[in-house]
């Protein structure tokens, strides 16, 4: 029998007191228990693409993995083929020139990048600007590493863009990093060139490194693909993350990148090389192949499929009495709950336990999300239609 009792004299590190278990980890256990009891919960909560990568990507992985010499350790900097493909991807879609040898670092996903960048630039006790609402990992990893989190407000009134006048009134003397994310998660606010220009100016003025997390620019985004690195001078003070998880349907592959100036890359590599080794070589070659996906593949996978699902998600929002901005991009739909409800969790718990549909309360993304809910588009149209049917039965 498993024992949960340990030596009472043994205590975890104090840093664990600064964070809680990740919401989806904790809530996932509850949903799993409901499913074990036969409730068949439909999850519209987590942004894990349910479609496969391109056929060429999968075939490359299989072909390369069969080679006898493919299974050794790989360089932390990534193989040349992958770095070249990453540079080509930025030139093709963003018209940004990157030196594949010095200005790109492959990552095992953006979460890893958040860890390495924070370790490379932020001393314990120094400050990090984090968006509210925003990706919870910006906050949790900063706290685990001893940084002081300074939230900055994003609001619907300001189209979920930074309020630079408010930022200028903030004491920035101890701020080292500022996290940004456009198209934004969870709000779906699109990137704006004017915002990127102001971010670069802000970073240069205050000697702050802006880290822009950019994994959603291909999801329901029919506009120009924007990168903060398009702005003159951005490489001097900005880092951009880009992940294959959403744009190429490869969340479990754990392949991403960061792009910036060569000095920043070297400092980050000093951290990364002491923590891990390079990704499996066949996976790197397959990722390089995926970066060459056709325009038609992106149109079908990232626009047309998600658009059909999004239409049903909007109907779910309306059924629940929530309002939303129809211009959102990305793989989520962000909606404001009715004014007569106490908070978002009141709604999400009712939907979970009465309709057996799991959607996300916005409070997990920050205090500015407490009156919002988020629906993930990562489920089949069949499941979306069933979820809508179930939810309609409790909101008649």
C-alpha positions in Angstrom: 0.0 0.0 0.0 1.3 3.5 -0.9 2.3 5.6 2.1 1.8 9.4 2.0 3.6 9.8 5.3 7.2 11.1 5.2 9.7 12.1 7.8 8.2 15.2 9.4 11.6 16.7 9.7 11.9 16.8 5.9 10.3 19.9 4.4 10.2 21.1 0.7 12.1 24.2 -0.4 10.6 27.5 0.6 10.0 28.4 -3.0 7.1 26.0 -3.2 5.2 28.2 -0.8 5.1 30.9 -3.6 3.1 28.8 -6.1 0.1 26.4 -6.2 -0.4 23.3 -8.3 -1.2 24.3 -11.9 -5.0 24.8 -12.3 -5.3 22.3 -15.1 -3.3 19.7 -13.2 -5.5 20.0 -10.2 -8.8 20.3 -12.1 -7.8 17.6 -14.5 -7.8 15.1 -11.6 -11.4 16.1 -10.8 -12.5 15.6 -14.4 -10.7 12.3 -14.6 -12.6 11.1 -11.5 -15.9 12.2 -13.1 -15.0 10.3 -16.3 -14.1 7.2 -14.2 -17.7 7.4 -12.8 -19.1 7.4 -16.4 -19.9 11.1 -16.8 -18.1 11.5 -20.1 -17.0 15.1 -19.6 -16.3 17.0 -22.8 -13.2 19.2 -22.3 -13.2 22.6 -23.9 -10.6 23.8 -21.5 -7.0 23.1 -22.6 -5.3 24.4 -25.7 -3.8 21.1 -26.9 -4.4 20.8 -30.7 -6.2 17.6 -31.5 -5.2 17.4 -35.2 -2.0 15.8 -36.5 1.0 17.5 -38.0 1.4 17.4 -41.8 1.9 14.0 -43.3 5.4 15.0 -44.5 6.4 15.8 -40.9 5.3 12.4 -39.6 7.0 10.6 -42.5 10.3 12.4 -41.9 10.2 11.4 -38.2 9.6 7.8 -39.1 12.2 7.6 -41.8 14.9 9.3 -39.7 14.1 7.3 -36.6 14.9 4.1 -38.4 18.5 5.1 -39.0 21.0 3.4 -36.7 23.0 6.6 -36.2 20.1 8.8 -35.2 19.8 8.1 -31.5 22.8 9.8 -29.9 23.0 13.0 -27.9 22.4 16.1 -29.9 24.0 19.6 -29.5 22.1 22.0 -27.2 22.2 24.6 -29.9 20.2 22.4 -32.3 21.2 20.9 -35.6 22.0 23.2 -38.5 19.1 21.9 -40.5 16.6 23.0 -37.8 18.2 26.4 -37.2 18.2 27.1 -41.0 14.5 26.1 -41.2 13.7 28.4 -38.3 15.4 31.3 -40.0 13.6 30.5 -43.2 10.3 30.4 -41.4 10.8 33.9 -40.0 11.9 35.2 -43.4 8.9 33.6 -45.2 6.1 34.6 -42.8 7.4 37.7 -40.9 10.0 39.1 -43.4 12.6 39.1 -40.5 16.2 38.3 -41.3 17.8 36.0 -38.6 21.3 34.6 -38.6 20.6 30.8 -38.1 24.0 30.3 -36.5 23.9 33.1 -33.9 20.4 34.6 -33.5 18.2 31.5 -33.0 18.0 29.1 -30.1 15.8 26.0 -30.5 13.7 25.3 -27.3 11.9 22.3 -25.8 8.8 24.5 -25.9 8.1 28.0 -24.6 7.8 26.9 -20.9 11.4 25.9 -21.0 12.2 29.2 -22.6 10.5 31.2 -19.8 12.7 29.3 -17.3 16.0 29.8 -19.2 15.4 33.5 -20.0 14.5 34.3 -16.4 17.6 32.5 -15.1 19.8 34.3 -17.6 18.6 37.8 -16.9 16.9 38.1 -13.5 18.6 38.0 -10.1 16.6 37.0 -7.0 14.7 40.0 -5.7 14.6 41.8 -9.1 11.3 42.5 -10.8 9.4 41.1 -13.8 6.4 42.8 -15.5 3.7 40.2 -16.2 0.4 40.8 -18.0 -2.9 40.6 -16.1 -4.6 38.6 -17.6 -1.8 36.4 -19.0 -0.3 33.0 -19.2 0.1 31.7 -15.6 3.5 30.3 -16.2 5.0 33.8 -16.5 4.0 34.4 -12.9 4.7 30.9 -11.4 8.2 30.4 -12.8 9.2 34.0 -11.9 8.2 33.3 -8.3 9.9 29.9 -8.2 13.1 31.6 -9.3 12.9 34.3 -6.7 11.8 37.2 -8.9 9.2 39.7 -7.7 6.2 39.8 -10.0 4.8 43.2 -11.0 1.4 42.7 -12.8 0.5 45.3 -15.4 -3.2 45.7 -16.4 -4.7 44.6 -19.7 -8.3 45.6 -20.2 -11.0 45.3 -22.8 -11.3 49.1 -22.8 -7.8 49.3 -24.1 -8.2 46.4 -26.5 -6.0 44.3 -24.2 -3.0 46.4 -25.1 -0.5 47.7 -22.5 -1.3 51.0 -20.9 2.0 52.8 -21.5 1.1 55.8 -19.5 0.4 53.6 -16.4 3.7 51.8 -17.0 5.6 55.1 -17.1 4.1 55.9 -13.7 5.4 52.6 -12.3 8.7 52.4 -10.4 10.8 50.5 -13.0 14.2 50.8 -11.3 14.3 47.0 -10.4 12.5 45.7 -13.5 14.6 43.4 -15.7 12.0 41.6 -18.0 8.6 42.4 -19.4 6.5 39.5 -20.7 4.1 40.2 -23.6 2.0 37.8 -25.7 0.3 38.7 -29.0 -2.0 37.4 -30.4 -2.8 37.2 -26.7 -3.8 34.3 -24.6 -6.5 34.0 -23.2 -8.1 37.2 -24.7 -7.4 36.7 -28.4 -6.3 40.3 -28.9 -4.4 40.7 -32.1 -0.9 42.0 -32.4 -0.6 45.6 -33.4 2.4 47.2 -35.0 1.9 50.3 -33.0 2.1 48.3 -29.8 5.3 46.6 -30.9 6.8 50.0 -31.7 5.9 51.4 -28.3 7.2 48.3 -26.6 10.6 48.6 -28.3 10.8 52.3 -27.4 9.8 51.5 -23.8 12.4 48.7 -23.5 15.2 50.9 -24.9 14.3 53.8 -22.6 14.3 51.8 -19.4 16.9 49.1 -20.2 14.3 46.4 -19.9 14.2 43.2 -22.0 10.8 42.7 -23.6 10.0 39.0 -24.2 7.2 38.6 -26.7 5.5 35.2 -26.7 4.2 34.6 -30.3 2.7 31.1 -30.7 -0.8 32.1 -32.0 -0.2 34.2 -35.1 -1.3 31.4 -37.4 -4.6 30.5 -35.6 -7.7 32.3 -37.0 -5.5 35.2 -38.0 -6.2 36.2 -41.6 -4.3 39.5 -41.2 -0.6 40.1 -41.7 1.6 37.9 -39.4 3.4 40.3 -37.1 6.6 39.9 -35.0 8.1 42.3 -32.6 11.4 41.7 -34.4 10.0 43.5 -37.5 10.5 46.8 -35.5 13.9 48.5 -36.1 16.1 48.1 -33.1 14.0 45.3 -31.5 16.8 42.8 -31.6 18.9 45.0 -29.2 16.3 44.7 -26.4 13.7 42.1 -27.3 13.4 38.3 -27.4 10.7 36.5 -29.3 9.4 33.0 -28.6 7.7 31.0 -31.3 6.3 27.5 -30.8 5.3 24.7 -33.2 2.7 23.5 -30.7 -0.2 25.5 -32.1 0.9 26.6 -35.5 2.0 23.1 -36.7 -0.2 20.9 -34.5 2.8 19.6 -32.5 2.2 20.2 -28.8 3.6 16.9 -27.7 6.8 17.3 -29.8 8.0 20.1 -27.6 9.7 22.2 -30.3 10.0 25.9 -30.2 12.5 28.7 -30.7 13.7 32.0 -29.4 15.1 34.7 -31.6 17.1 37.8 -30.5 20.6 39.2 -30.8 23.7 36.9 -30.6 24.8 38.1 -27.2 21.4 37.3 -25.6 21.5 33.9 -27.3 24.9 33.1 -25.8 23.8 34.1 -22.3 20.7 31.9 -22.5 22.7 29.0 -24.0 25.0 29.2 -21.0 21.9 28.3 -18.8 20.3 25.8 -21.2 23.5 23.9 -21.8 23.8 23.1 -18.1 20.2 21.9 -17.9 19.5 19.8 -21.0 20.8 18.4 -24.2 19.4 18.7 -27.7 16.1 17.2 -28.9 16.0 13.8 -30.6 17.6 14.3 -34.0 14.8 12.7 -36.1 12.4 15.1 -34.3 14.5 18.1 -35.2 14.6 17.0 -38.9 10.9 16.4 -38.8 10.3 19.9 -37.3 12.5 21.4 -40.1 10.3 19.7 -42.6 7.2 21.1 -40.9 8.4 24.6 -41.2 8.1 24.0 -45.0 4.4 23.3 -44.8 2.4 24.7 -47.7 0.2 27.8 -47.4 -2.7 25.5 -48.2 -1.9 23.3 -45.2 -1.9 26.3 -42.8 -5.2 27.6 -44.4 -6.9 24.3 -43.7 -5.4 23.4 -40.3 -5.2 26.9 -38.8 -8.0 28.8 -40.4 -10.8 26.7 -41.8 -11.0 24.0 -39.2 -10.8 26.4 -36.3 -13.3 28.7 -37.9 -15.9 26.0 -38.1 -15.3 25.1 -34.4 -15.3 28.8 -33.4 -18.8 29.3 -34.9 -20.1 26.7 -32.5 -18.1 28.1 -29.6 -19.7 31.5 -30.2 -23.1 29.8 -30.0 -22.1 28.2 -26.7 -21.1 31.7 -25.4 -24.4 33.2 -26.4 -26.3 30.3 -24.8 -24.5 30.9 -21.5 -25.4 34.7 -21.8 -21.7 35.7 -22.3 -20.6 38.5 -24.5 -17.4 38.3 -26.7 -15.4 40.2 -29.3 -15.9 38.5 -32.7 -12.6 39.8 -33.9 -10.5 37.6 -31.6 -7.6 35.5 -33.0 -6.0 32.4 -31.6 -7.3 29.0 -30.5 -9.6 30.2 -27.7 -12.8 32.2 -27.3 -12.8 34.7 -24.4 -16.2 35.8 -23.1 -17.5 38.1 -20.4 -20.0 36.5 -18.0 -23.5 38.0 -17.3 -23.5 40.8 -14.8 -25.9 38.9 -12.4 -23.3 36.2 -11.8 -21.0 36.4 -8.8 -17.9 35.3 -10.7 -16.7 33.1 -13.6 -16.3 30.0 -11.5 -20.0 30.1 -10.6 -20.7 29.6 -14.3 -17.9 27.1 -15.1 -18.7 24.8 -12.1 -22.4 24.7 -13.1 -21.5 23.9 -16.7 -19.1 21.2 -15.5 -21.4 19.4 -13.0 -24.7 19.9 -14.7 -23.8 19.8 -18.4 -20.6 17.8 -18.1 -18.6 20.3 -20.1 -15.2 21.6 -18.9 -14.5 25.2 -19.7 -12.0 27.5 -18.0 -12.7 30.3 -15.5 -10.7 33.4 -16.4 -9.5 34.1 -12.8 -6.6 31.6 -13.3 -5.1 34.1 -15.7 -5.2 37.0 -13.3 -7.6 39.3 -11.4 -8.6 41.0 -14.6 -10.0 37.7 -15.9 -12.3 37.1 -12.9 -15.5 37.9 -14.9 -14.5 36.0 -18.0 -14.5 32.4 -19.3 -12.4 30.8 -21.9 -13.4 28.1 -24.4 -10.7 26.1 -26.2 -11.2 25.2 -29.9 -9.2 22.0 -29.5 -12.1 19.5 -29.9 -13.9 18.0 -32.9 -17.0 19.6 -34.3 -18.9 16.6 -33.2 -17.8 17.2 -29.6 -18.6 20.9 -29.9 -22.1 20.2 -31.1 -22.7 17.7 -28.2 -21.3 20.3 -25.8 -23.7 22.9 -27.1 -26.6 20.5 -26.9 -25.8 19.7 -23.2 -25.3 23.3 -22.3 -28.6 24.3 -23.9 -30.4 21.9 -21.6 -29.3 23.8 -18.5 -29.9 27.3 -19.9 -33.4 26.9 -21.2 
